[in-house]
Each structure stands twice: as C-alpha cells, then as structure tokens.
Amino acid sequence: MADLEMIKRKVGKEASQFVESGMTIGLGFGSTAYWLIQALGERVKNGEIFYGVPTSNQTAEWAKEVGIHLTDFAHVTTLDVAIDGADEVDENFQLIKGGGGALLREKIVASAAKEFIVIVDYTKIVQKLGAFPLPIEIIPFGYERTQKQIADLGLHPALRKEEEVYLTDNGNYILDCDGGVIENPSELSHTLHNIPGVVESGLFIDMAAKVIVGKEDSIEILDVKK
Ligand SMILES: O=C(CO)[C@H](O)[C@H](O)COP(=O)(O)O
C-alpha cells in the first residue's frame, strides 16, 4: 500500500476511537473516510452496532458492505458525531471540501452532528485555503449565468466534467473555482450564498471541532477552540 494510503488508513482508525457502539454517525466520503468505515466494520464483526447517515451513495455502499446500519433524517435529527475528510485545512481550521462532489450532503450531515471530526493526511494542511480549486454546487437551470456571476468575483469557475457534465447525487452541477489564495473564507462563503443558483460551496466555516492529522510517523489530534 502506498505511504499516503497507509497514513489515511491510520487516521481513519484513529478517528474510530471517538465512536462508541450504539452511536449514530455522519459518514463522510473520500479515500480517508473509507478507512474510517473499514475500521468501524472490524468492530461490527465483534458485535458492536453503529447507525450511519451517509454523505454519498458510494458511502452508503461502503457502510452497507461492512454491516453499518443506514439511517436518515427521517429517523434522527441530531447525530452523535460526523467524521469526514477534507481537501484543505487552513491555520484557522477552515476547510475546503467537495473534491469528491459530495459537499452539500457533507455539510448538511456535519452541521447536524454534536461534533464534527475532520480526518486528513498532512498534505491537506495549508496556511491559507485556495491551492485546491474550490467546488461550488449549483443548480443546472441557468448555470451559465450563475457561472458568470462567480467568474465576476475572479474565481475562474470551470464546470466539472467527466465524460459528460458531472452530476452530484442531488442532480446538480459543480463549478471548480481556481481563484488562488482565499484571503477571507468566511466573507467569500457569504458572498457565494447570495448568488441565486448557488446551492452550497465547499467552504466549511467554523464547523470542525477536531482535526486528526496523519503524518509520516505520527498522528496529531487538534482540538479546535470555539
Ligand atoms: O470532500 C470530500 C468529498 O466530497 C472529501 O472529504 C475530500 O475530497 C477528501 O477526500 P480524500 O480523503 O479522498 O482525500
């Protein structure tokens, strides 16, 4: 297994210690969250029970495969904990998420949790956000105009495409914005929310309660002071 993958695996396992049997967990998406789910799966084999609200269809598949019971907001309104990866974490613990396209559900789930734990390898830690293109989920209707309004902010939005235009699990589009360093993430988040057609941005402001960082030979657990 490549080094970085090994680090992600250790971080996922480390995060699982914050989960107790019987808890309802917001389950993130991405290659680090995958390892959290595998670690929980090992405990399911020993008789522990977990309830998970998945942030993507893929997460739901992973969780089902290891025996985590899936639930949703029809049955719970508050989650004990949510654990998810991130694309960037800055010095104030603000995040860019959504590289995997699940940012809307990830934000709903994280905001519903008593504690939101972020799990990353050391390559995700930055002084200021912005080297990773900021994903923004937008409604397909009128997307050209929404894109123009975001371009006017200097964010250089590009419509995410695979073979065809990428569709989120919610049937929306993603704009990946390569606007360079984000000096004021909180202000930008507000500005984006005021644009009609923007569903959600990948800026997660003041949401992380804990950040678990995997390094070459250690793991650091950072508690965010509120
Ligand atoms: O926001 C996300 C998906 O929408 C992921 O959490 C983020 O992309 C990090 O993924 P990985 O753990 O694979 O590096």
The ligand as a MOL file (V3000), in Angstrom:
LIG
                    3D

  0  0  0     0  0            999 V3000
M  V30 BEGIN CTAB
M  V30 COUNTS 14 13 0 0 0
M  V30 BEGIN ATOM
M  V30 1 O -14.9250 16.4510 0.4300 0
M  V30 2 C -14.7500 15.3120 0.0880 0
M  V30 3 C -15.6240 14.6070 -0.8720 0
M  V30 4 O -16.6130 15.4610 -1.3800 0
M  V30 5 C -13.6200 14.5350 0.6600 0
M  V30 6 O -13.7420 14.5320 2.0390 0
M  V30 7 C -12.3350 15.1900 0.2550 0
M  V30 8 O -12.2960 15.2590 -1.1630 0
M  V30 9 C -11.1290 14.4290 0.7890 0
M  V30 10 O -11.0330 13.1940 0.1670 0
M  V30 11 P -9.8520 12.1850 0.4310 0
M  V30 12 O -9.9890 11.7060 1.8370 0
M  V30 13 O -10.0430 11.1110 -0.5950 0
M  V30 14 O -8.5590 12.9320 0.2080 0
M  V30 END ATOM
M  V30 BEGIN BOND
M  V30 1 2 1 2
M  V30 2 1 2 3
M  V30 3 1 2 5
M  V30 4 1 3 4
M  V30 5 1 5 6
M  V30 6 1 5 7
M  V30 7 1 7 8
M  V30 8 1 7 9
M  V30 9 1 9 10
M  V30 10 1 10 11
M  V30 11 2 11 12
M  V30 12 1 11 13
M  V30 13 1 11 14
M  V30 END BOND
M  V30 END CTAB
M  END
